């Protein structure tokens, strides 16, 4: 794998695709600097070599061109503070001023370009736009795993304008690719995948792919009720995709054929309303009364899932077990997180991926107690489904 460690950046100008799509409050202040901090080691390595850096990113989903709300100018002070270097900024990514500023950068200097998505050409993967972006650097570095599943101009097409010796992964991308590769290609058995979230339809492909790799697949969250109903259970007014009942049945059949143990919850914490203040109690998952809905896995399910996790050598977790944002329905998700932490401390390898799983592991302050926390939700899922990503192929060939 070609990383920034493979290149000496002395007298080079690195154009780096970073993921600075960070949350801003109403005062346009950054509320979570995780993505900014993640990119700092890559930038520092280049500056230490004696190179200069041009940073490019998107922010949000601007619909109609430039808009103050989505301007990257709001994050300049955060990037400067995190890096310890005053970061320059230009209010366009391909203007004459932008090129003039990037071409005049001295060793140790850093420039941040304005939001790439102010141009529709970015998401269209436009060749001419990518070629213009390429003029900002002598070396292309992709360090934005969260967008590597999109064949956008700055994540994929731009790489065509650099030869093999002048393009590489940054540390964030390299870490993601190496850790996902470890789970998909070098997993120690037994391998357990824990899949949660609301909808079966969002996870069909990932479950099918994981059946070729995992010995155990644990299903939790709202999607579990589609499986339960498909098997004849009564689920009250729990979340269910009625148009996916046959899909759920076929997944259960495929698991049997492949010798994969598919574990479903046996009990649930149910409520008479979707609210933390609702009346709630425990119920057998197959006999949820009318008018009640399952919002978390129950204690027995958490225990059984924990036993499977404890015997695992490789663990992938994507998606919560319930509505963990509400204190009355977080016990299942927390129990699974604790089981993963215990298994990790006993020598298992654990990869946490997907927005809500990452939010949960951070909520319970366990991120440093698992093997790896992936920054890319959609990108991670597509990597598992497809076996690679456009942004990865663009560097690896």
Buried (B, 14 or more C-beta within 10 A) or exposed (E): BBBBEEBEBEEBBBBBBBBBBBEBEEEEEBEEBBBBEBBBBBBBBBBEBEBBBBBBBBBBEBEEEBEEEBBBBBBBBBBBEBBEBEBBBBBBBBBEEBBEBBEEBEBEBBBBBBBBBBBEBBBEBBBEBBBBBBBBBBBBBBBBBBBBBBBBBBBBBBBBBBEEEBBBBBBBBBBBBBBBEBBBEEBEEBBBBBBBBBBBEBBBBBBBBBBEBBBBBBBBBBBBBBBBBBEEBBBBBBBBBEEBBEBBBBBBEBBEEEEBBBBBBBBBBBBBBEBBEBEBEEBBBBEBEEEBBBBBBBBBBBBBBBEBBBEBBBBBBBBBBBBBBBEBBBBBBBBBBBBBBBBBEEEBBBBBBBBBBBBBBBBBEBBEBBBBBBBBBBBBBBBBBBEBBBBBBBBBE
